[in-house]
Amino acid sequence: MSLRWLLPALGITTAAAIALAILLGLGVGSGEGQTLTVTTCQGGTPGCELRAPTHLHSNLALIIRGETFDFNESQFLSEEGADRSPLAHLHAPRFGVIHVHRTGTSWDEFFRSIGFELIDPTTIIGAAQGKTCLALPDAQELCNSGDETFKFYVNGVRVEGLAWVSMGDLDRVLISYGPEDAAAVQQQMSLVGDDACIPSERCPDRIPKDEPPEPCTKSNDTCVKPGG
C-alpha cells in the first residue's frame, strides 16, 4: 500500500523535543550540572516546517447531483501574496488543478483551507460512526442517505474515501454526490480534467499557444509558496 494512503504522520511536539534535548545535553548519571540552551520554533514557520517542500498537481471534479461545482470564485482562489493555504491551493487559469506544496498534504487539509469539511471512512469520526458528509462553505451539509450517496474515484478506481488520503501528482479525482449508480458515475469521469500535467511540466506540447505563462509551475519560483 502506498504511504500516501496512510494517515499523514504527526510532527514531534515541542515539549518532546525539549525533553529529548535536555536528556542528551545533561546525560544520565553524570553528576555534573550543565547549562543547556534550547532553541524552539513554531511548526510551519519558515525554517521550521514539519513536512518537506514539494510541488505537484492534482485534478479534481466535485459533482453534486449531476452539476459540476465551480471553483472559479474568489473565495476559493489564491493569488500572489494572498495564499489560501501554504499546503495546497487553487488559482487561475486552471480552476480544477490543485497545486500542492508540502508532502503528505491530505484532501481534508485542502478542503478545509477553502471552507469545506469532508468526513468519510478514512477519518476517525467517519470510520467510527459510519458517516460520510461534506459541509459546503454556505453551511449546507451533504451526507449519505438512502437515496443519495458519495462516490469517490481516483484515476478511475473507486475508493472508500479521500479525506485523510495524501494528494498525488497527476491524480484525477472525482467526488460525486447524488442518486447515480456506479455505472452513471463512471461516465462522470470524463468531467475530470487531465491538465495537471501542464504545471507539472509533463506535457509542454499541450500548452495553448495564446495562453499567458502558467504562474505556478514545478520550476517557477514566482508561485506562492509556504513562507513566501
Stockholm file with secondary structure:
# STOCKHOLM 1.0

chainA/1-228         MSLRWLLPALGITTAAAIALAILLGLGVGSGEGQTLTVTTCQGGTPGCELRAPTHLHSNLALIIRGETFDFNESQFLSEEGADRSPLAHLHAPRFGVIHVHRTGTSWDEFFRSIGFELIDPTTIIGAAQGKTCLALPDAQELCNSGDETFKFYVNGVRVEGLAWVSMGDLDRVLISYGPEDAAAVQQQMSLVGDDACIPSERCPDRIPKDEPPEPCTKSNDTCVKPGG
#=GR chainA/1-228 SS CCGGGSCCCCCCCHHHHHHHHHHHHHCSSCCCCCCCCCCCCCTTSTTCCSSCEEEEEEEEEEEETTEECCCCSTTTBCBTTBCSCSSEEEETTEEEEEEEEETTCBHHHHHHHTTCEEECTTSHHHHHHTCCEEECTTSCEEECCSSCEEEEEETTEEESCCTTSBCCTTCEEEEEEESCCHHHHHHHGGGSCCGGGTTTTSCGGGSCTTSCCCSSCTTCTTSCCTTC
#=GC SS_cons         CCGGGSCCCCCCCHHHHHHHHHHHHHCSSCCCCCCCCCCCCCTTSTTCCSSCEEEEEEEEEEEETTEECCCCSTTTBCBTTBCSCSSEEEETTEEEEEEEEETTCBHHHHHHHTTCEEECTTSHHHHHHTCCEEECTTSCEEECCSSCEEEEEETTEEESCCTTSBCCTTCEEEEEEESCCHHHHHHHGGGSCCGGGTTTTSCGGGSCTTSCCCSSCTTCTTSCCTTC
//
